């Protein structure tokens, strides 16, 4: 099949690529026919692809198999082609149902990166770590901005947003320098102790902790959170980190029942209640790194936010970095996703409105939904290194065969949401959203 790499046109901020020039060069050496669509905003410029021997064109009209990163505008789909990208349709997301319907009308085959999973439903290709890296940088940056707006000087005021650094090395060097200032006793007494809560322990959480751990961090357990928050006499040369797992966030409804992870995954909010919210009053920052859907209890409800900010009160909690970014989901006061140009807003509990920036009565919400594009070269290099190993199978399949006869490795076949315009058996539930 003739392979095309499309330009990204969902957002002016999207700078990632599914394949970097060196990986396309290696694929071309194997005999694959690859073309890149010209783009003025990619982290890897057109000339870098040309230097690797990859043709760059304005359109992909003659291509059969087309790779991208984010959703494709409805009018851009070519009939009967195979598209591979993050479709964001598997939850029946209303904003993408028109796109899905257009693909069906045009007889498109859709392969979704998000559903390339192994036999245990673990994702095999993702930007999770890089979302965590950028998300923690942005959360700490927002924290510094919020403190400055409150008239509190802090070492965090020197930090920049992830997109404003040259690369990941520069980010890490600067965060390390801020850590050195903190080690010198740089935490202002008025906000000491600083406690950063992180929900989850997967790839996103690992990336977030990779940045946070560049600071002088002392990890505590959720059980020690209250004692630590109350100890204002502790040394001001450190910050505290607490990681929450599922059993810290929910508890069985049945009296005397013991938490069971697989039971929780199976029965969700039918059998388990939220017990996370009491932790909020002792956190300074909350960084959310967990997958959520409607089967499970929310982590932070609007009622909890209203209680914390009642009658003009300013709790310890300043910033919620919602890296998972499900508007109206696990963090209910994440009411909108943001972009790198305007990454934060303040949620006002008294009326449910938002105001761009860090000033206002309520938590600062960092909810950028394309965080990895703030460190585009590093995130693209990793993604490309995994995806290149799947290309020959994807390009060698006969998509004119029936879905049952489609010869793809099981992990790739699971990701086929549409086959020649029809929902495949595992995704027929999406008809109800259409």
C-alpha positions in Angstrom: 0.0 0.0 0.0 1.1 3.6 -0.6 1.6 5.3 2.7 0.9 8.9 3.5 1.7 11.0 6.6 -0.9 13.7 6.9 -0.4 17.2 8.2 -2.1 18.0 11.5 -5.0 20.5 11.2 -7.2 20.1 14.2 -5.2 22.6 16.2 -2.5 25.2 15.4 -0.7 23.9 18.5 -0.4 20.3 17.3 3.3 19.8 16.3 3.7 16.0 16.8 4.3 13.5 14.0 3.5 9.8 13.9 6.9 9.1 12.3 10.2 10.9 12.6 12.4 11.3 9.5 14.9 8.6 10.5 12.2 6.0 11.0 10.6 6.8 7.7 14.1 6.4 6.1 14.4 2.9 7.6 10.9 2.0 6.4 11.7 3.3 2.9 14.8 1.1 2.9 12.5 -1.9 3.4 10.7 -1.0 0.2 7.7 0.9 1.6 6.4 3.8 -0.5 6.1 6.7 1.9 5.1 10.4 1.3 4.8 13.2 3.8 2.2 16.0 3.5 3.8 19.4 3.8 3.3 21.3 7.1 4.5 24.6 8.3 4.1 23.8 12.0 5.6 20.3 12.6 8.4 20.0 15.1 10.2 18.1 12.3 10.3 20.5 9.3 9.7 19.5 5.7 13.4 19.8 4.9 14.3 17.2 7.6 12.1 14.7 5.8 13.5 15.6 2.4 17.1 15.2 3.8 16.1 11.6 4.9 15.0 10.9 1.3 11.2 11.1 2.0 9.1 13.0 -0.6 7.1 15.9 0.7 3.9 16.9 -1.1 0.9 19.1 -0.6 -1.7 16.4 -0.9 -2.1 12.6 -0.3 -4.7 11.9 -3.1 -2.8 8.8 -4.3 -2.2 7.3 -0.8 -4.0 4.2 0.5 -2.9 4.0 4.1 -2.8 7.4 5.9 -1.3 8.0 9.3 -1.9 11.1 11.6 -2.0 12.0 15.2 -5.3 13.8 16.0 -8.8 13.7 14.5 -9.2 14.5 10.8 -11.6 17.2 9.6 -14.7 15.7 8.0 -14.1 17.3 4.6 -10.5 15.9 4.4 -11.3 12.2 4.3 -10.6 10.4 1.1 -13.0 7.7 0.1 -12.2 4.1 0.8 -8.8 4.8 2.4 -7.4 3.3 5.6 -6.8 5.9 8.3 -4.7 5.5 11.5 -5.0 8.1 14.2 -6.3 8.9 17.7 -10.0 9.0 16.9 -11.5 9.6 20.3 -14.8 7.9 19.5 -14.8 4.8 21.7 -16.8 6.5 24.5 -19.3 7.8 22.0 -17.9 11.3 22.3 -20.6 13.6 20.9 -18.1 16.0 19.3 -16.6 13.2 17.1 -19.8 11.4 16.1 -20.2 13.6 12.9 -16.6 12.6 12.0 -17.4 8.9 12.5 -20.5 9.2 10.5 -18.6 10.8 7.6 -16.0 8.0 7.7 -18.9 5.5 7.4 -20.4 7.3 4.5 -17.1 7.4 2.7 -16.3 3.7 3.2 -13.2 4.5 5.3 -11.4 1.9 7.4 -10.4 3.4 10.8 -7.6 2.0 13.0 -7.4 3.8 16.4 -4.1 3.9 18.2 -6.0 4.0 21.5 -7.3 0.5 20.8 -4.0 -1.1 19.9 -3.9 -3.3 23.0 -2.5 -6.7 24.1 -4.5 -9.7 25.3 -4.9 -8.0 28.7 -6.2 -4.8 27.2 -3.0 -2.9 27.9 -2.2 -0.2 25.4 0.9 -0.8 23.3 1.4 2.7 21.8 0.8 5.9 23.6 2.0 9.4 24.6 1.2 8.8 28.3 4.7 9.4 29.7 5.1 12.6 27.7 1.6 13.9 28.7 2.8 13.4 32.3 6.1 15.2 31.8 4.4 18.2 30.2 1.5 18.1 32.6 3.6 18.3 35.7 5.7 21.1 34.3 2.5 23.1 33.5 1.0 22.3 36.9 4.0 23.6 38.7 4.2 26.6 36.4 0.5 27.4 37.1 1.1 27.0 40.8 3.9 29.6 40.7 1.7 32.0 38.7 -1.1 31.5 41.2 1.1 32.3 44.2 2.5 35.4 42.5 -1.1 36.5 41.9 -1.7 36.1 45.6 1.4 38.2 46.4 3.4 35.2 47.5 7.0 34.9 46.3 8.2 31.4 45.6 10.8 29.4 43.6 8.0 28.2 41.3 7.6 31.7 39.9 10.7 31.1 37.7 9.2 28.1 35.9 7.9 28.4 32.3 5.2 26.5 30.5 6.5 23.3 28.9 6.0 24.7 25.4 8.3 27.6 26.1 11.4 25.5 26.7 13.7 24.4 23.9 13.5 20.7 24.8 13.1 18.2 27.6 16.7 18.6 28.7 16.2 22.3 29.2 13.0 21.6 31.2 14.8 19.2 33.5 17.7 21.5 34.0 15.4 24.4 35.1 13.3 22.2 37.4 16.5 20.9 39.0 17.6 24.5 39.5 14.3 25.3 41.2 14.9 22.3 43.4 18.3 23.7 44.5 16.5 26.9 45.6 14.0 24.9 47.6 16.8 22.9 49.2 18.1 26.2 50.5 15.0 26.6 52.5 13.0 28.4 49.8 9.4 27.4 50.6 7.6 30.4 52.1 6.2 29.7 55.5 2.7 30.8 54.4 2.3 27.9 52.0 4.4 25.3 53.9 4.2 22.4 53.8 3.6 21.9 50.0 1.9 18.6 49.3 1.5 17.3 45.7 -1.1 14.6 45.3 -0.9 12.4 42.2 -3.7 10.0 41.3 -2.7 6.9 39.4 0.5 4.9 38.9 0.7 4.2 35.1 2.6 5.8 32.3 1.1 9.3 32.8 1.8 9.2 36.5 5.4 8.0 35.9 6.0 11.0 33.6 4.6 13.4 36.1 6.7 12.0 38.9 9.8 12.0 36.7 9.5 15.8 36.7 8.4 16.2 40.3 11.2 14.1 41.6 13.7 16.6 40.2 12.7 18.7 43.3 13.6 17.7 46.8 10.7 15.4 47.3 9.7 13.3 50.4 7.1 10.7 49.6 4.4 10.1 52.2 1.5 7.7 52.3 -2.1 8.8 52.0 -2.5 7.8 55.6 0.2 10.3 56.7 -1.3 13.2 54.7 -3.2 14.8 57.5 -0.3 14.7 60.0 2.1 16.0 57.4 -0.1 18.9 56.4 -0.5 19.9 60.0 3.2 20.0 60.7 4.0 23.6 59.8 7.3 23.4 61.9 8.8 20.8 59.6 11.9 21.9 57.5 11.1 24.2 54.5 13.7 22.6 52.3 11.4 20.0 50.7 8.0 19.3 49.3 5.9 16.2 49.8 4.4 13.8 47.3 1.6 11.4 47.9 0.4 8.9 45.2 -3.1 7.6 45.4 -4.1 4.2 44.1 -7.6 2.8 43.6 -8.1 1.6 47.1 -7.3 5.1 48.5 -10.0 6.6 46.3 -13.0 4.3 46.6 -14.4 1.9 49.2 -17.0 -0.9 49.0 -20.6 0.2 49.7 -21.4 -3.1 51.5 -20.6 -3.1 55.2 -17.6 -5.2 56.1 -16.6 -5.7 52.4 -13.0 -5.6 51.5 -11.7 -3.7 48.5 -11.0 -5.9 45.5 -9.4 -4.3 42.4 -11.0 -6.6 39.8 -14.4 -6.4 41.5 -14.1 -2.6 41.4 -13.2 -2.7 37.7 -16.2 -4.9 37.1 -18.9 -3.2 39.2 -17.6 0.4 39.5 -19.9 2.9 41.2 -22.7 0.3 41.6 -20.6 -1.2 44.4 -18.1 1.4 45.4 -18.3 5.0 46.8 -15.8 7.9 46.5 -13.7 8.3 49.6 -11.0 10.5 48.0 -12.5 13.9 48.6 -11.5 14.2 52.3 -7.8 14.2 51.2 -8.4 17.4 49.2 -8.3 19.8 52.1 -4.6 18.8 52.8 -3.3 19.0 49.3 -1.6 22.0 47.7 -1.6 20.6 44.1 -3.6 17.7 42.7 -2.3 16.1 39.5 -4.8 13.7 38.0 -3.3 10.9 35.9 -6.1 8.2 35.8 -8.4 6.9 33.1 -12.1 7.5 33.9 -15.4 6.7 32.4 -19.0 6.9 33.7 -18.9 3.4 35.2 -16.8 4.7 38.1 -17.3 7.3 40.8 -15.8 10.7 40.2 -12.7 11.7 42.2 -13.6 15.4 42.7 -17.2 16.5 42.6 -18.6 20.0 42.3 -20.0 19.5 45.8 -16.5 19.0 47.2 -15.2 22.1 45.5 -18.1 24.1 46.8 -17.3 22.9 50.4 -13.6 23.9 50.1 -14.2 27.3 48.7 -17.3 28.2 50.7 -17.9 31.8 51.8 -14.7 33.2 50.4 -12.4 30.6 52.0 -9.0 29.9 50.4 -8.0 26.3 51.1 -4.5 24.9 50.7 -5.4 23.6 47.3 -4.4 26.0 44.6 -4.1 24.1 41.3 -5.6 20.9 39.8 -3.5 19.6 36.9 -6.0 17.4 35.1 -3.7 15.6 32.8 -6.3 13.0 32.0 -8.6 15.9 30.9 -12.1 14.4 30.8 -14.4 17.5 30.9 -17.1 16.9 33.4 -15.5 13.6 34.3 -13.4 12.4 37.2 -12.5 16.0 38.1 -16.0 17.5 37.7 -14.8 21.1 37.8 -12.7 20.5 34.6 -15.6 21.9 32.5 -13.5 22.6 29.4 -10.3 21.4 27.8 -7.7 24.0 27.1 -4.9 24.4 24.6 -1.2 25.4 25.0 -2.1 29.0 24.1 -4.4 29.5 27.1 -3.7 26.5 29.3 -5.4 27.4 32.6 -8.6 28.8 34.0 -10.1 29.4 37.4 -13.3 27.6 38.2 -15.7 29.7 40.3 -17.6 27.4 42.7 -20.3 30.0 43.5 -21.7 30.1 40.0 -19.9 27.4 38.0 -18.3 29.9 35.6 -14.6 30.0 34.5 -12.1 32.8 34.0 -9.0 32.4 31.9 -5.7 32.7 33.8 -4.9 32.2 37.5 -6.8 35.0 39.3 -10.1 34.3 41.0 -11.9 32.5 43.8 -11.6 28.9 43.1 -9.0 26.3 41.9 -6.8 26.9 38.9 -7.5 24.1 36.4 -4.8 23.0 34.0 -6.6 21.0 31.3 -4.5 21.0 28.1 -5.8 18.0 26.1 -2.7 17.8 23.8 0.0 18.0 26.4 2.6 15.9 24.6 2.7 18.4 21.8 4.4 20.8 24.2 7.5 18.6 24.0 6.9 17.5 20.4 10.2 16.2 19.3 10.8 13.9 22.2 7.2 12.6 22.2 7.3 12.0 18.5 10.6 10.1 18.6 9.2 7.7 21.2 5.9 7.2 19.4 7.5 6.7 16.1 10.0 4.1 17.5 7.0 1.9 18.5 4.7 2.5 15.5 7.4 1.7 12.9 7.3 -1.9 14.0 3.6 -2.1 13.2 3.7 -0.5 9.7 4.6 -3.6 7.6 1.7 -5.5 9.0 -0.7 -2.6 8.5 0.6 -1.9 4.9 0.6 -5.6 4.0 -3.0 -6.4 4.9 -5.8 -6.8 2.3 -8.6 -4.5 3.5 -10.8 -5.6 0.6 -11.2 -8.9 2.4 -14.1 -9.3 4.9 -13.4 -8.2 8.4 -13.4 -11.9 9.5 -10.7 -12.6 6.9 -8.7 -9.5 7.5 -5.1 -10.7 8.2 -3.7 -8.5 10.9 -2.0 -9.4 14.2 -4.5 -9.6 17.0 -3.4 -6.4 18.7 -3.9 -4.4 15.4 -7.1 -6.1 14.5 -8.6 -5.1 17.8 -8.0 -1.5 16.8 -10.1 -1.6 13.6 -13.2 0.4 14.6 -14.5 0.8 11.0 -13.9 -1.7 8.2 -14.8 -0.2 4.8 -17.3 2.1 6.5 -19.0 -0.5 8.8 -18.5 -0.7 12.6 -16.7 -3.9 13.5 -18.3 -6.3 16.0 -16.5 -5.0 19.1 -17.7 -1.4 18.3 -21.2 -1.9 17.1 -22.3 -0.3 20.4 -21.4 3.0 18.9 -24.5 2.9 16.7 -26.5 4.1 19.6 -24.4 7.3 19.8 -24.7 7.9 16.1 
